[in-house]
Structures are given as structure tokens and as C-alpha cells.
Amino acid sequence: MKKYSLLIISVLALLLAACSSDATSSLKTADIIKVFKDDGLEIGETSELEKKEFGNTREEGIRILIPSLGEDAGGRLFKFKNKKDLEKAKSYYDELGKEAPMFYSHTHANGNFLLQMNGDMKDQDFEKYTSSLDKALK
């Protein structure tokens, strides 16, 4: 009986993990933008990114304008197909900022989502976006 109880518990744990993974994998970038807005974060116009920005490695990419950062300033929200491609993209932005400080940007990854925001955004403001993203993916 003990053997079967352990087996049942293991199967249930796997099912729960799969269900929670499915819930976050079905989220789209538009869902995250809605969470940002619902949380009272500044979101200006949004637009789909061209495929040249990480091409086939991503599922979705959206440009976010943040009016308080200036004209045509804001960031990007990507949903990648896998963690490896997400890490390459995050590394690209992080290394770009190290090579030339004028290209510094904030980056935050959670699940298969990558948030990249203009480096002119204050750290405490960026933390609000990362908290909102993290909350949406729980």
C-alpha cells in the first residue's frame, strides 16, 4: 500500500507541475502588457517587433513605449521558444551595455519571457515592471 501511495503522490506532483507550466506557457506578451496596465505601470503605444529581432528563436516580440522616458523610448517584451534562446538574447543586451555604456539597458528574464527596458529608466521603476512580470507568471 505504501508503494502505491508514493506512486500516486509522484504522479500527482508531475501533473501539478505540468499544469502550472501549461498555464504560463499559454500566456502571450499581450497578456503581460495587460498585467502591467492593471498594475498601474506606465505603458504607451505597443507594436509588434519585426522578425529581425531574434527571428525564429522567439515566439513573440512587442515594442513598448514609455512616454516619460522620452520620444521613441521604452523597451521590449519577448517570449522565447526555449530557455537557451532567451539566455542568448539577454546576454546580447547585457554585453552591449558593458561594451558601450550609452547602450545600457535593464533586462529581466522569467520563464520564457525577457523584458528589456531603456537604461534611462530608474532602477526602482524597472523593479515594478519585473515584479509585475513575475506575478503574472506565478
N, CA, C and O atoms as a MOPAC input file, in Angstrom:
PM7 MOZYME 1SCF
protein

 N      0.82100 1    -1.19100 1     0.00000 1
 C      0.00000 1     0.00000 1     0.00000 1
 C      0.87300 1     1.26600 1     0.00000 1
 O      0.57900 1     2.23600 1    -0.70000 1
 N      1.93800 1     1.23700 1     0.78900 1
 C      2.83900 1     2.37400 1     0.87100 1
 C      3.45900 1     2.66900 1    -0.48900 1
 O      3.63700 1     3.82500 1    -0.87400 1
 N      3.78500 1     1.59100 1    -1.20700 1
 C      4.38900 1     1.72100 1    -2.52600 1
 C      3.44300 1     2.45000 1    -3.48500 1
 O      3.87200 1     3.31600 1    -4.24900 1
 N      2.15900 1     2.09600 1    -3.44100 1
 C      1.16700 1     2.71900 1    -4.30500 1
 C      0.91600 1     4.17300 1    -3.91000 1
 O      0.68600 1     5.01900 1    -4.77400 1
 N      0.95800 1     4.46300 1    -2.61700 1
 C      0.77600 1     5.84000 1    -2.15000 1
 C      1.88200 1     6.73900 1    -2.69700 1
 O      1.61800 1     7.85200 1    -3.15000 1
 N      3.11800 1     6.25100 1    -2.65100 1
 C      4.23800 1     7.02500 1    -3.17600 1
 C      4.09900 1     7.23100 1    -4.68600 1
 O      4.39100 1     8.30600 1    -5.20900 1
 N      3.65600 1     6.20100 1    -5.36000 1
 C      3.45600 1     6.29100 1    -6.80400 1
 C      2.37500 1     7.32100 1    -7.13600 1
 O      2.54500 1     8.12900 1    -8.04800 1
 N      1.28600 1     7.29100 1    -6.41000 1
 C      0.17900 1     8.24000 1    -6.64100 1
 C      0.64400 1     9.66700 1    -6.36000 1
 O      0.34900 1    10.58400 1    -7.12600 1
 N      1.36500 1     9.84800 1    -5.27000 1
 C      1.86000 1    11.19200 1    -4.93200 1
 C      2.81300 1    11.69200 1    -6.01200 1
 O      2.75900 1    12.86100 1    -6.39200 1
 N      3.67400 1    10.82800 1    -6.50200 1
 C      4.61600 1    11.21600 1    -7.55700 1
 C      3.89100 1    11.62200 1    -8.82800 1
 O      4.23600 1    12.62500 1    -9.45300 1
 N      2.89100 1    10.84600 1    -9.20700 1
 C      2.12300 1    11.15200 1   -10.41200 1
 C      1.38100 1    12.47300 1   -10.24700 1
 O      1.36400 1    13.29000 1   -11.16800 1
 N      0.77000 1    12.69100 1    -9.08900 1
 C      0.06400 1    13.95000 1    -8.83500 1
 C      1.02200 1    15.14500 1    -8.88600 1
 O      0.67800 1    16.19600 1    -9.42800 1
 N      2.20500 1    14.98600 1    -8.33000 1
 C      3.19600 1    16.06900 1    -8.36500 1
 C      3.58700 1    16.39800 1    -9.80300 1
 O      3.71000 1    17.56800 1   -10.16200 1
 N      3.77900 1    15.38100 1   -10.61300 1
 C      4.11100 1    15.60700 1   -12.02900 1
 C      2.97200 1    16.30000 1   -12.75900 1
 O      3.20700 1    17.20300 1   -13.56300 1
 N      1.74400 1    15.88700 1   -12.48600 1
 C      0.58500 1    16.51500 1   -13.12500 1
 C      0.45200 1    17.98000 1   -12.72200 1
 O      0.16600 1    18.83700 1   -13.55800 1
 N      0.66000 1    18.26100 1   -11.44700 1
 C      0.59100 1    19.65700 1   -10.99200 1
 C      1.66600 1    20.50200 1   -11.64800 1
 O      1.40300 1    21.62900 1   -12.06600 1
 N      2.86100 1    19.97300 1   -11.74000 1
 C      3.95200 1    20.70500 1   -12.39000 1
 C      3.62600 1    20.95900 1   -13.85800 1
 O      3.88100 1    22.04900 1   -14.37000 1
 N      3.07600 1    19.98300 1   -14.52100 1
 C      2.71900 1    20.13900 1   -15.93200 1
 C      1.61200 1    21.16300 1   -16.10500 1
 O      1.64700 1    21.96200 1   -17.04000 1
 N      0.63700 1    21.14800 1   -15.22100 1
 C     -0.46700 1    22.10800 1   -15.32200 1
 C      0.01500 1    23.52600 1   -15.10400 1
 O     -0.37800 1    24.42900 1   -15.84200 1
 N      0.86400 1    23.74200 1   -14.10000 1
 C      1.34900 1    25.10200 1   -13.85500 1
 C      2.23300 1    25.56200 1   -15.00000 1
 O      2.21600 1    26.74000 1   -15.35700 1
 N      2.99600 1    24.66500 1   -15.57400 1
 C      3.83300 1    25.00000 1   -16.72300 1
 C      2.97000 1    25.35700 1   -17.92100 1
 O      3.26900 1    26.31400 1   -18.63500 1
 N      1.90200 1    24.60000 1   -18.15000 1
 C      0.99700 1    24.88300 1   -19.25700 1
 C      0.33300 1    26.24400 1   -19.09000 1
 O      0.13700 1    26.96400 1   -20.06900 1
 N     -0.01200 1    26.59900 1   -17.86100 1
 C     -0.68000 1    27.87500 1   -17.61100 1
 C      0.21300 1    29.03700 1   -18.01200 1
 O     -0.26000 1    29.98700 1   -18.63600 1
 N      1.48400 1    28.98300 1   -17.66900 1
 C      2.37100 1    30.08300 1   -18.02100 1
 C      2.78900 1    30.00800 1   -19.48100 1
 O      3.04400 1    31.04100 1   -20.10100 1
 N      2.86400 1    28.80500 1   -20.04400 1
 C      3.27200 1    28.70800 1   -21.44800 1
 C      2.18000 1    29.21000 1   -22.38000 1
 O      2.45900 1    29.56300 1   -23.52600 1
 N      0.93800 1    29.24700 1   -21.90200 1
 C     -0.14100 1    29.75200 1   -22.74900 1
 C     -0.23800 1    31.27900 1   -22.70400 1
 O     -0.96100 1    31.87600 1   -23.50200 1
 N      0.48500 1    31.91400 1   -21.77700 1
 C      0.47100 1    33.37000 1   -21.71000 1
 C      1.14800 1    33.96500 1   -22.93800 1
 O      2.11400 1    33.41200 1   -23.46400 1
 N      0.63700 1    35.07300 1   -23.37200 1
 C      1.18300 1    35.80600 1   -24.51500 1
 C      1.75200 1    37.13100 1   -24.01300 1
 O      1.48700 1    37.55100 1   -22.88700 1
 N      2.53200 1    37.77400 1   -24.86200 1
 C      3.08700 1    39.07500 1   -24.48300 1
 C      1.95700 1    40.07800 1   -24.21600 1
 O      2.08200 1    40.92200 1   -23.32900 1
 N      0.87200 1    39.99500 1   -24.96300 1
 C     -0.26900 1    40.90300 1   -24.74900 1
 C     -0.86700 1    40.70800 1   -23.36000 1
 O     -1.33600 1    41.66800 1   -22.74900 1
 N     -0.85500 1    39.47200 1   -22.85400 1
 C     -1.35500 1    39.20200 1   -21.50200 1
 C     -0.48100 1    39.90300 1   -20.46500 1
 O     -0.98500 1    40.44900 1   -19.48400 1
 N      0.83200 1    39.88400 1   -20.69000 1
 C      1.76200 1    40.53200 1   -19.75800 1
 C      1.57800 1    42.05100 1   -19.80400 1
 O      1.59900 1    42.71100 1   -18.76500 1
 N      1.40100 1    42.59700 1   -20.99200 1
 C      1.15700 1    44.04300 1   -21.12500 1
 C     -0.10500 1    44.43400 1   -20.35600 1
 O     -0.13700 1    45.47000 1   -19.69300 1
 N     -1.13600 1    43.60800 1   -20.44500 1
 C     -2.37600 1    43.87900 1   -19.71200 1
 C     -2.11600 1    43.87600 1   -18.20700 1
 O     -2.64900 1    44.72100 1   -17.48800 1
 N     -1.30600 1    42.93700 1   -17.72300 1
 C     -0.96100 1    42.89300 1   -16.29600 1
 C     -0.21300 1    44.16700 1   -15.90700 1
 O     -0.48200 1    44.74500 1   -14.85400 1
 N      0.72400 1    44.61000 1   -16.75100 1
 C      1.43500 1    45.86300 1   -16.47600 1
 C      0.43600 1    47.00900 1   -16.31000 1
 O      0.52000 1    47.78300 1   -15.35600 1
 N     -0.49900 1    47.10800 1   -17.23800 1
 C     -1.50600 1    48.17700 1   -17.17400 1
 C     -2.38100 1    48.03500 1   -15.93500 1
 O     -2.65400 1    49.01900 1   -15.24700 1
 N     -2.82200 1    46.81000 1   -15.64900 1
 C     -3.66000 1    46.56800 1   -14.46900 1
 C     -2.93500 1    46.93500 1   -13.18600 1
 O     -3.56300 1    47.34700 1   -12.21100 1
 N     -1.60800 1    46.78600 1   -13.18100 1
 C     -0.80600 1    47.13100 1   -12.01300 1
 C     -0.47000 1    48.62400 1   -11.96300 1
 O      0.27200 1    49.06100 1   -11.08400 1
 N     -1.00900 1    49.40200 1   -12.89600 1
 C     -0.81200 1    50.84700 1   -12.90000 1
 C      0.53600 1    51.29600 1   -13.43500 1
 O      0.95300 1    52.42600 1   -13.18200 1
 N      1.22200 1    50.43200 1   -14.17000 1
 C      2.51400 1    50.80300 1   -14.73500 1
 C      2.32000 1    51.58300 1   -16.03400 1
 O      1.34900 1    51.37600 1   -16.76200 1
 N      3.24700 1    52.46600 1   -16.30000 1
 C      3.16500 1    53.30200 1   -17.49600 1
 C      3.43400 1    52.46100 1   -18.74800 1
 O      4.49800 1    51.86000 1   -18.89900 1
 N      2.45800 1    52.43800 1   -19.62000 1
 C      2.57100 1    51.75000 1   -20.90600 1
 C      1.98100 1    52.67400 1   -21.95900 1
 O      0.79500 1    53.00200 1   -21.91700 1
 N      2.81400 1    53.09100 1   -22.90200 1
 C      2.32200 1    53.89500 1   -24.01700 1
 C      1.89400 1    52.96800 1   -25.13900 1
 O      1.30200 1    51.91400 1   -24.90400 1
 N      2.19700 1    53.37100 1   -26.34600 1
 C      1.84800 1    52.53400 1   -27.50100 1
 C      2.68500 1    51.26800 1   -27.50400 1
 O      3.82700 1    51.25500 1   -27.04300 1
 N      2.10100 1    50.21300 1   -28.02900 1
 C      2.82600 1    48.96100 1   -28.21400 1
 C      2.71200 1    48.55000 1   -29.67800 1
 O      1.74000 1    48.88900 1   -30.35400 1
 N      3.69800 1    47.82700 1   -30.15600 1
 C      3.66100 1    47.34900 1   -31.53900 1
 C      4.47600 1    46.06600 1   -31.65800 1
 O      5.42200 1    45.83900 1   -30.90400 1
 N      4.09200 1    45.24200 1   -32.61300 1
 C      4.82400 1    44.00300 1   -32.86300 1
 C      6.21200 1    44.33700 1   -33.39400 1
 O      6.37300 1    45.26200 1   -34.19000 1
 N      7.20300 1    43.58800 1   -32.95300 1
 C      8.56400 1    43.76800 1   -33.45000 1
 C      8.75600 1    42.99200 1   -34.74300 1
 O      8.13000 1    41.95700 1   -34.97000 1
 N      9.62600 1    43.51200 1   -35.57000 1
 C      9.95700 1    42.80600 1   -36.80500 1
 C     10.70000 1    41.52100 1   -36.46800 1
 O     11.35300 1    41.42800 1   -35.42800 1
 N     10.60000 1    40.55000 1   -37.33100 1
 C     11.24700 1    39.24900 1   -37.11200 1
 C     12.76800 1    39.35100 1   -37.01200 1
 O     13.40200 1    38.45900 1   -36.45000 1
 N     13.37000 1    40.42600 1   -37.54700 1
 C     14.83000 1    40.53500 1   -37.49800 1
 C     15.35600 1    40.61600 1   -36.06700 1
 O     16.53600 1    40.36500 1   -35.82500 1
 N     14.48700 1    40.96300 1   -35.11900 1
 C     14.90500 1    40.99700 1   -33.71900 1
 C     14.73100 1    39.60900 1   -33.11600 1
 O     13.67600 1    39.27500 1   -32.57700 1
 N     15.76300 1    38.82800 1   -33.21800 1
 C     15.86500 1    37.46200 1   -32.71900 1
 C     15.03900 1    36.45600 1   -33.52000 1
 O     14.86300 1    35.31900 1   -33.08300 1
 N     14.54000 1    36.85200 1   -34.66100 1
 C     13.92600 1    35.96800 1   -35.64700 1
 C     13.15200 1    34.77900 1   -35.14000 1
 O     12.21900 1    34.92100 1   -34.35000 1
 N     13.54500 1    33.59300 1   -35.60200 1
 C     12.80200 1    32.37600 1   -35.29200 1
 C     13.06200 1    31.83600 1   -33.89600 1
 O     12.46300 1    30.83600 1   -33.50300 1
 N     13.94200 1    32.47600 1   -33.14100 1
 C     14.20900 1    31.97800 1   -31.78600 1
 C     13.11000 1    32.40500 1   -30.81300 1
 O     13.00200 1    31.86300 1   -29.71300 1
 N     12.31500 1    33.35600 1   -31.21500 1
 C     11.27000 1    33.84100 1   -30.31700 1
 C      9.88900 1    33.50500 1   -30.86600 1
 O      9.69800 1    33.34900 1   -32.07300 1
 N      8.94500 1    33.40000 1   -29.96200 1
 C      7.55900 1    33.20100 1   -30.35900 1
 C      6.90000 1    34.54600 1   -30.64600 1
 O      6.15200 1    34.70000 1   -31.61200 1
 N      7.19800 1    35.51800 1   -29.77700 1
 C      6.58200 1    36.84300 1   -29.90500 1
 C      7.57600 1    37.91600 1   -29.47800 1
 O      8.50500 1    37.65900 1   -28.71200 1
 N      7.36300 1    39.10900 1   -29.98500 1
 C      8.15100 1    40.25700 1   -29.57600 1
 C      7.30300 1    41.50700 1   -29.70700 1
 O      6.66300 1    41.73600 1   -30.73300 1
 N      7.30700 1    42.30800 1   -28.66100 1
 C      6.48100 1    43.51700 1   -28.67600 1
 C      7.31900 1    44.69500 1   -28.19300 1
 O      8.07500 1    44.58200 1   -27.22800 1
 N      7.17800 1    45.80700 1   -28.86600 1
 C      7.84900 1    47.06500 1   -28.51200 1
 C      6.91200 1    47.82800 1   -27.60600 1
 O      5.71900 1    47.93700 1   -27.88600 1
 N      7.45000 1    48.35800 1   -26.51500 1
 C      6.66300 1    49.11000 1   -25.53400 1
 C      7.23500 1    50.51100 1   -25.44300 1
 O      8.42300 1    50.67900 1   -25.16600 1
 N      6.41100 1    51.51400 1   -25.67100 1
 C      6.85900 1    52.89600 1   -25.47600 1
 C      6.47200 1    53.34600 1   -24.07200 1
 O      5.36600 1    53.08100 1   -23.60100 1
 N      7.40100 1    54.02800 1   -23.41700 1
 C      7.18800 1    54.59000 1   -22.08100 1
 C      7.35900 1    56.09700 1   -22.23000 1
 O      8.48600 1    56.59300 1   -22.22100 1
 N      6.25400 1    56.83500 1   -22.36700 1
 C      6.33000 1    58.27500 1   -22.66000 1
 C      7.23600 1    59.08600 1   -21.72600 1
 O      7.90300 1    60.01700 1   -22.18000 1
 N      7.27200 1    58.75400 1   -20.44600 1
 C      8.09100 1    59.54000 1   -19.50800 1
 C      9.59300 1    59.39900 1   -19.77400 1
 O     10.38000 1    60.20500 1   -19.27900 1
 N      9.99900 1    58.39000 1   -20.54600 1
 C     11.41400 1    58.21700 1   -20.87700 1
 C     11.82300 1    59.02700 1   -22.09800 1
 O     13.00800 1    59.10600 1   -22.42300 1
 N     10.85400 1    59.62700 1   -22.77500 1
 C     11.14800 1    60.42400 1   -23.95500 1
 C     10.51600 1    59.82500 1   -25.19500 1
 O      9.97400 1    58.72000 1   -25.17900 1
 N     10.60400 1    60.58700 1   -26.26200 1
 C     10.01600 1    60.14300 1   -27.52300 1
 C     10.73900 1    58.89900 1   -28.03800 1
 O     11.96900 1    58.84700 1   -28.05400 1
 N      9.99000 1    57.93700 1   -28.44300 1
 C     10.50800 1    56.68000 1   -29.00300 1
 C     11.42100 1    55.92400 1   -28.02900 1
 O     12.36700 1    55.25800 1   -28.44900 1
 N     11.13000 1    56.03200 1   -26.72500 1
 C     11.92400 1    55.31700 1   -25.71700 1
 C     11.01800 1    54.36400 1   -24.94500 1
 O      9.83900 1    54.64300 1   -24.72900 1
 N     11.57600 1    53.26600 1   -24.54400 1
 C     10.81600 1    52.27800 1   -23.78300 1
 C     11.58800 1    50.98500 1   -23.71400 1
 O     12.68300 1    50.93000 1   -23.15300 1
 N     11.01700 1    49.94900 1   -24.28500 1
 C     11.68500 1    48.66100 1   -24.23000 1
 C     11.00300 1    47.61300 1   -25.07200 1
 O     10.24500 1    47.91500 1   -25.99400 1
 N     11.29000 1    46.37300 1   -24.73300 1
 C     10.76400 1    45.23800 1   -25.49300 1
 C     10.38100 1    44.12500 1   -24.52800 1
 O     10.96800 1    43.96500 1   -23.45800 1
 N      9.39000 1    43.37200 1   -24.94200 1
 C      8.99400 1    42.17600 1   -24.21300 1
 C      8.97600 1    41.03500 1   -25.21700 1
 O      8.27200 1    41.08500 1   -26.22600 1
 N      9.76100 1    40.00800 1   -24.92300 1
 C      9.85700 1    38.85200 1   -25.80800 1
 C      9.33600 1    37.61900 1   -25.09800 1
 O      9.43800 1    37.49200 1   -23.87800 1
 N      8.78200 1    36.72000 1   -25.88000 1
 C      8.50400 1    35.37100 1   -25.41100 1
 C      9.30500 1    34.44100 1   -26.31800 1
 O      9.10800 1    34.41100 1   -27.53300 1
 N     10.20300 1    33.69200 1   -25.70800 1
 C     11.07300 1    32.80000 1   -26.47000 1
 C     10.54700 1    31.37300 1   -26.46500 1
 O      9.74800 1    30.98400 1   -25.61200 1
 N     11.01600 1    30.60900 1   -27.43800 1
 C     10.60000 1    29.21600 1   -27.56100 1
 C     11.25000 1    28.34500 1   -26.49600 1
 O     10.68100 1    27.33800 1   -26.07300 1
 N     12.45500 1    28.74100 1   -26.06200 1
 C     13.15200 1    27.94600 1   -25.04500 1
 C     14.11200 1    28.82700 1   -24.26100 1
 O     14.41700 1    29.95500 1   -24.64900 1
 N     14.57500 1    28.27900 1   -23.15100 1
 C     15.44700 1    28.99900 1   -22.22300 1
 C     16.80000 1    29.35600 1   -22.85200 1
 O     17.33800 1    30.43400 1   -22.60100 1
 N     17.33900 1    28.45900 1   -23.66100 1
 C     18.64700 1    28.68000 1   -24.28500 1
 C     18.61900 1    29.93200 1   -25.16900 1
 O     19.52400 1    30.76300 1   -25.09100 1
 N     17.59300 1    30.06900 1   -26.00400 1
 C     17.48200 1    31.23000 1   -26.88100 1
 C     17.23200 1    32.50900 1   -26.07900 1
 O     17.74200 1    33.57300 1   -26.42900 1
 N     16.45100 1    32.40200 1   -25.01000 1
 C     16.20900 1    33.55600 1   -24.14500 1
 C     17.52400 1    34.02400 1   -23.52800 1
 O     17.80600 1    35.22200 1   -23.50300 1
 N     18.32200 1    33.09600 1   -23.03500 1
 C     19.59400 1    33.46300 1   -22.40100 1
 C     20.55000 1    34.12000 1   -23.39000 1
 O     21.29900 1    35.02000 1   -23.01000 1
 N     20.54200 1    33.69200 1   -24.64300 1
 C     21.38200 1    34.32800 1   -25.66500 1
 C     20.94900 1    35.77600 1   -25.88700 1
 O     21.78500 1    36.67300 1   -25.99100 1
 N     19.64200 1    35.99300 1   -25.95700 1
 C     19.12800 1    37.35300 1   -26.17400 1
 C     19.43800 1    38.24100 1   -24.98200 1
 O     19.85100 1    39.38800 1   -25.15200 1
 N     19.24200 1    37.71900 1   -23.77500 1
 C     19.53400 1    38.50100 1   -22.57200 1
 C     21.01600 1    38.85600 1   -22.53300 1
 O     21.38400 1    39.98600 1   -22.21400 1
 N     21.84600 1    37.89900 1   -22.85200 1
 C     23.28900 1    38.12100 1   -22.87500 1
 C     23.66100 1    39.19800 1   -23.90000 1
 O     24.54500 1    40.01900 1   -23.65600 1
 N     22.98500 1    39.18400 1   -25.03500 1
 C     23.23200 1    40.19400 1   -26.07200 1
 C     23.02600 1    41.59400 1   -25.49100 1
 O     23.89900 1    42.45200 1   -25.61900 1
 N     21.88700 1    41.82800 1   -24.85800 1
 C     21.60600 1    43.15000 1   -24.28600 1
 C     22.57400 1    43.48400 1   -23.15300 1
 O     23.06300 1    44.61000 1   -23.06700 1
 N     22.85000 1    42.51500 1   -22.28800 1
 C     23.74900 1    42.76600 1   -21.15700 1
 C     25.16200 1    43.10200 1   -21.63000 1
 O     25.78700 1    44.02500 1   -21.10700 1
 N     25.66600 1    42.36500 1   -22.61000 1
 C     27.01300 1    42.60900 1   -23.12600 1
 C     27.09500 1    43.93100 1   -23.88300 1
 O     28.10500 1    44.63000 1   -23.80600 1
 N     26.04900 1    44.27300 1   -24.60500 1
 C     26.01200 1    45.53600 1   -25.33900 1
 C     26.18700 1    46.70900 1   -24.37500 1
 O     26.91300 1    47.65800 1   -24.66900 1
 N     25.52600 1    46.63900 1   -23.23800 1
 C     25.63900 1    47.69200 1   -22.23000 1
 C     27.01000 1    47.75800 1   -21.59000 1
 O     27.46200 1    48.83500 1   -21.20100 1
 N     27.67600 1    46.62100 1   -21.47600 1
 C     29.02800 1    46.59800 1   -20.89700 1
 C     30.04500 1    47.18600 1   -21.86800 1
 O     30.99000 1    47.85700 1   -21.45200 1
 N     29.85200 1    46.93400 1   -23.15700 1
 C     30.78100 1    47.41600 1   -24.17000 1
 C     30.66300 1    48.91500 1   -24.38900 1
 O     31.66400 1    49.59500 1   -24.61400 1
 N     29.46500 1    49.42000 1   -24.32500 1
 C     29.23000 1    50.85100 1   -24.54300 1
 C     28.13200 1    51.30400 1   -23.58300 1
 O     26.96100 1    50.99800 1   -23.80600 1
 N     28.48700 1    52.02100 1   -22.52500 1
 C     27.51400 1    52.43400 1   -21.51400 1
 C     26.28300 1    53.15100 1   -22.07400 1
 O     25.21000 1    53.09800 1   -21.47200 1
 N     26.43000 1    53.81400 1   -23.20700 1
 C     25.26600 1    54.50600 1   -23.77600 1
 C     24.19800 1    53.51800 1   -24.25900 1
 O     23.05100 1    53.90600 1   -24.48100 1
 N     24.57300 1    52.23800 1   -24.42300 1
 C     23.62700 1    51.21700 1   -24.85500 1
 C     23.12100 1    50.36500 1   -23.70000 1
 O     22.45600 1    49.35100 1   -23.91700 1
 N     23.43500 1    50.77600 1   -22.46100 1
 C     22.97900 1    50.01700 1   -21.30000 1
 C     21.45800 1    49.93200 1   -21.28100 1
 O     20.76800 1    50.91100 1   -21.56600 1
 N     20.94800 1    48.76500 1   -20.94600 1
 C     19.51500 1    48.60500 1   -20.73500 1
 C     19.29300 1    47.62200 1   -19.59800 1
 O     20.13700 1    46.77500 1   -19.30500 1
 N     18.14200 1    47.75700 1   -18.97000 1
 C     17.73500 1    46.82500 1   -17.92700 1
 C     17.21800 1    45.56000 1   -18.59800 1
 O     16.54500 1    45.63600 1   -19.62600 1
 N     17.52500 1    44.40100 1   -18.02900 1
 C     16.96000 1    43.15200 1   -18.53200 1
 C     16.50000 1    42.29800 1   -17.36200 1
 O     17.08800 1    42.32000 1   -16.28100 1
 N     15.43800 1    41.54600 1   -17.60700 1
 C     14.91800 1    40.61500 1   -16.60300 1
 C     14.26800 1    39.45200 1   -17.32700 1
 O     13.46200 1    39.64600 1   -18.23600 1
 N     14.62300 1    38.24400 1   -16.91900 1
 C     14.05000 1    37.04300 1   -17.52100 1
 C     13.28800 1    36.24400 1   -16.47400 1
 O     13.69600 1    36.14300 1   -15.31700 1
 N     12.17500 1    35.68300 1   -16.91400 1
 C     11.39400 1    34.77500 1   -16.07400 1
 C     10.66400 1    33.83300 1   -17.01200 1
 O     10.01100 1    34.27600 1   -17.95600 1
 N     10.76900 1    32.53900 1   -16.75900 1
 C     10.16200 1    31.57000 1   -17.66800 1
 C     10.77800 1    31.74800 1   -19.04300 1
 O     12.00100 1    31.78300 1   -19.17700 1
 N      9.94800 1    31.85900 1   -20.05600 1
 C     10.43200 1    32.10300 1   -21.41500 1
 C     10.26500 1    33.56300 1   -21.83000 1
 O     10.34800 1    33.88500 1   -23.01500 1
 N     10.03100 1    34.44300 1   -20.86500 1
 C      9.84200 1    35.85800 1   -21.15400 1
 C     11.09100 1    36.65500 1   -20.80300 1
 O     11.73800 1    36.41200 1   -19.78500 1
 N     11.41300 1    37.60700 1   -21.66400 1
 C     12.51500 1    38.53800 1   -21.43900 1
 C     11.97900 1    39.95400 1   -21.55500 1
 O     11.37600 1    40.32500 1   -22.56100 1
 N     12.20900 1    40.73400 1   -20.51400 1
 C     11.84500 1    42.14600 1   -20.51100 1
 C     13.12800 1    42.94900 1   -20.61500 1
 O     14.06000 1    42.75500 1   -19.83400 1
 N     13.17000 1    43.85200 1   -21.58800 1
 C     14.32500 1    44.73500 1   -21.79000 1
 C     13.79100 1    46.15500 1   -21.81800 1
 O     12.89500 1    46.47200 1   -22.59900 1
 N     14.34500 1    47.01300 1   -20.96100 1
 C     13.90000 1    48.41100 1   -20.89400 1
 C     15.10000 1    49.33900 1   -20.99900 1
 O     16.21400 1    48.99400 1   -20.60400 1
 N     14.84800 1    50.50700 1   -21.53200 1
 C     15.83700 1    51.56800 1   -21.68600 1
 C     16.57700 1    51.80300 1   -20.37200 1
 O     15.96400 1    51.82600 1   -19.30500 1
 N     17.88100 1    51.97400 1   -20.45100 1
 C     18.70400 1    52.19200 1   -19.26800 1
 C     18.43700 1    53.50300 1   -18.56600 1
 O     18.87600 1    53.68800 1   -17.43100 1
 N     17.72300 1    54.42800 1   -19.21000 1
 C     17.37800 1    55.68700 1   -18.55900 1
 C     16.28800 1    55.51200 1   -17.50900 1
 O     16.07400 1    56.39500 1   -16.67800 1
 N     15.60400 1    54.38100 1   -17.54600 1
 C     14.56700 1    54.11700 1   -16.54400 1
 C     15.25400 1    53.91900 1   -15.18900 1
 O     16.27900 1    53.24300 1   -15.09700 1
 N     14.68400 1    54.51200 1   -14.14800 1
 C     15.22800 1    54.36100 1   -12.80300 1
 C     15.10100 1    52.90300 1   -12.36500 1
 O     14.13900 1    52.21500 1   -12.70500 1
 N     16.09500 1    52.45100 1   -11.60300 1
 C     16.10500 1    51.06600 1   -11.12700 1
 C     14.81700 1    50.70400 1   -10.39500 1
 O     14.25800 1    49.63000 1   -10.61800 1
 N     14.34000 1    51.59800 1    -9.51900 1
 C     13.13100 1    51.29800 1    -8.74800 1
 C     11.89600 1    51.20200 1    -9.64700 1
 O     10.96400 1    50.46200 1    -9.33500 1
 N     11.88200 1    51.93900 1   -10.75300 1
 C     10.76500 1    51.82300 1   -11.69000 1
 C     10.84000 1    50.49700 1   -12.45300 1
 O      9.82200 1    49.83900 1   -12.66700 1
 N     12.05100 1    50.11400 1   -12.85700 1
 C     12.20800 1    48.83800 1   -13.55300 1
 C     11.79400 1    47.67900 1   -12.64800 1
 O     11.20100 1    46.70600 1   -13.11300 1
 N     12.10400 1    47.78300 1   -11.36500 1
 C     11.71900 1    46.74200 1   -10.41200 1
 C     10.20900 1    46.55100 1   -10.35500 1
 O      9.73700 1    45.44200 1   -10.10300 1
 N      9.45200 1    47.60500 1   -10.58300 1
 C      7.98300 1    47.48400 1   -10.60000 1
 C      7.53400 1    46.62600 1   -11.78000 1
 O      6.61500 1    45.81700 1   -11.65300 1
 N      8.18200 1    46.80800 1   -12.92300 1
 C      7.84300 1    46.00500 1   -14.10300 1
 C      8.24600 1    44.53900 1   -13.88600 1
 O      7.50700 1    43.62200 1   -14.24700 1
 N      9.42400 1    44.33600 1   -13.29500 1
 C      9.85900 1    42.94900 1   -13.07100 1
 C      8.95500 1    42.25200 1   -12.05800 1
 O      8.64500 1    41.07100 1   -12.21400 1
 N      8.53600 1    42.96700 1   -11.03000 1
 C      7.61500 1    42.38400 1   -10.04200 1
 C      6.29000 1    42.02300 1   -10.69000 1
 O      5.71300 1    40.97200 1   -10.41100 1
 N      5.82300 1    42.89400 1   -11.54600 1
 C      4.55800 1    42.64700 1   -12.23900 1
 C      4.66900 1    41.42900 1   -13.15900 1
 O      3.76500 1    40.59600 1   -13.21000 1
 N      5.78600 1    41.33500 1   -13.88300 1
 C      6.01200 1    40.17900 1   -14.75300 1
 C      6.07600 1    38.89100 1   -13.94000 1
 O      5.45000 1    37.89000 1   -14.28800 1
 N      6.84100 1    38.93100 1   -12.85400 1
 C      6.98100 1    37.75000 1   -12.00700 1
 C      5.63100 1    37.32000 1   -11.44500 1
 O      5.33200 1    36.12700 1   -11.38700 1
 N      4.82600 1    38.27400 1   -11.03500 1
 C      3.48900 1    37.97700 1   -10.50800 1
 C      2.62400 1    37.30800 1   -11.57000 1
 O      1.90400 1    36.35200 1   -11.28300 1
 N      2.69900 1    37.80600 1   -12.77800 1
 C      1.87900 1    37.25700 1   -13.87900 1
 C      2.25100 1    35.80900 1   -14.18800 1
 O      1.41000 1    35.03200 1   -14.63900 1
 N      3.51200 1    35.44700 1   -13.94600 1
 C      3.98800 1    34.11000 1   -14.29600 1
 C      3.88800 1    33.09600 1   -13.16500 1
 O      4.29700 1    31.94600 1   -13.32400 1
 N      3.34700 1    33.51200 1   -12.02700 1
 C      3.18900 1    32.56600 1   -10.90100 1
 C      2.02500 1    31.65300 1   -11.13100 1
 O      1.73900 1    30.79600 1   -10.29500 1

